[in-house]
Amino acid sequence: MGDDGGAALITTAWNITKDVATLMTNGQHVEMPGRAFALPSGKHPEDLNWEGQQDKTLQYALNWGSTLHDWGLSSGTSLRVGVTWDYGGQLDGSGRFLHNAYLWAIPDHIGMGQNFNVSGQFFDAVMEGRTSVLSGVITVDQAYCKVHWETIKFDVLIKGDGGGYVRRK
């Protein structure tokens, strides 16, 4: 019965970090300035019990070769984008919530003439039953020899129970 009373408090979730953030500029990794969360409305991470908390990372790797790579004059290009978060928080023994979420982009190696600018954004948090859900997007702008080559977008979805994905659109 106490669990049902707690469930009534958990009908909406919120997230304060919704601005577009630079994750990488001119091929250099940049830390996302704020961490996102999906918690019951009006609550902050310190208001919840994180005793069973776990962390998770999901990523998507992009790899490109080139003529220069084929000739042994360049390393080719490998860029990873992803999301990391902590999950498993509860409010009064109910629900599954997440916090400390951030989007990232890491260039493992960038071939000659390649350049990337990457941005990311989280949106409003929602509840699916008793589990908080946070979605977002990562946008990769690729340039080759200073000319815009391609824009690649990724959908990101993470949950307070550890589920989620990073999918190329």
N, C-alpha and C positions, 0 to 999 in steps of 0.2 A: 504494500500500500504506500509506503514512504517513497518508493520509486515513482509511482504515478503522480504524487504531489510534486516531485522534482521535475517530472516531464512537462507539467503545465508551465513551469518557468522557462522551459527551453523550446519555445516555438519560433523564435527568430534568432539569427546570429548576426554579428557585425564584424567589420574589419576596418581599421583606420588607415592602412597603407594602400592607397589606390592611385597615387601619382605615377606617371610614366617615369621610369628610372633608366638611366644609362647603365648597361651591363658591360659594354666593351666599346671603346672608341679608338679609332685608328689602330686596330689590332691589339690594344692593350686592355687587359682585364681590369674592371672597375667594380668595387664593392657596392652592392645595392644599399642605399643610404638608410632605409628603414626596413624593419622586419614586419611581416604581416601575420595576422591571426584570424581564426574563425571561432569566436566564443559567443556565449549567450549575450544577448543585448545588454549593454551597460556594464558588463564584467570585464576585468582585465586578467592577464595570465596569472598574476599572483593570487587571484580570488579562487582559482581552481586547484584541485588535487592532481599533481603530476607524478604521483608515486609510481605508476605503471608506464610512464612515458618512454617512448622509443623514438629514434630518429630514422629518417629515410631520405634517400636521394634517388631521383629518376633523371635519366639523361637521354639525349638523342645526339648521335654523332653524324657530322657531315664530312665527307671526304671527297677531294677533287685531285685529279692528276692534271698534267698539262704536257705540252710538247717538250718544254724545258725539263720537266720531271722525267719524261721518257728518255731524254738525252743525257740524264744524270747531272744536269746543271741546276736543279731546284729540288726541294724536298717534297713538293706537292703540298696539299693543304688539308689540315684536319682541324675541325672546330667542333667543340662539344657545347651544347646548351642544355640547361636543366633546372631543376628545382630541388631544394632541400628543406625539410621541415621536421618538427617534433610533433608527435601525435599521442593520443591516449589519455588526455586530460578529462577529468570528470568534475561535475558540479553536484555536490551533495550525493555522490554515488550514482549519478545518472549521466547519460550522454557520452559521446566521444568527441573531443575537441582538439584543435591543433593550434600551434603558435610557433614563433621563431622561423617563419617561412620566408625564403628568399629565392629569387631567380638568379641565374648566373650564366655566363658564357666564358669558355676557356679555349684559347687557341693553342692546340698542342704543337702545331707548326703551320706556318703560313708561307706559301710558295711565292716566288718572285712575281711582283706586279699585283698581287692580291691584297685587298684591304677590306676590313669589315667594321661596321658600326652596328651594335646590337642594343636594343632597348627592350624593356619588359614592363608589364603592368598587371597587378592583381585587380579584381573587381570586388563587388559586394559579396559577402559571405551569405550562404543560405543553409538551411537545415534540410536534410533528407532523413525523415524519421527522427532519430536521436543522434544522428551523426552530422557534424558540421562539414561543409564543403566550400572550398575556395577555388575559384577558377581565375585564369589569367591568359596572357598572350605574350609570346616572345617574338620580336621582329628582327630579322637579320638582313641588313642591307650590305650587299656584296659589291665591291668595285674591282675592276680589273684595269690596270694602267690608268687609274684615275677616272675611269668612265663607269657610271652605274651599270652594273651587269645584271643583277637580280635582287628581288626582295623575296625572302622566304619567311613564312609565318608558321608559328607553332601554337596549338592550343594546349593549355596546361590545366589540369584538374587534380586537386589533392583533397584528401579526406581525413577526418579526425580518427578514423580507424586504420589508417595506413594505406588505404587504396588510392589509386590515382593513375595518371598517365601524362606523358609529353608526346603529342602527336603532330606530325607535319600536316599542315592544311593542304 
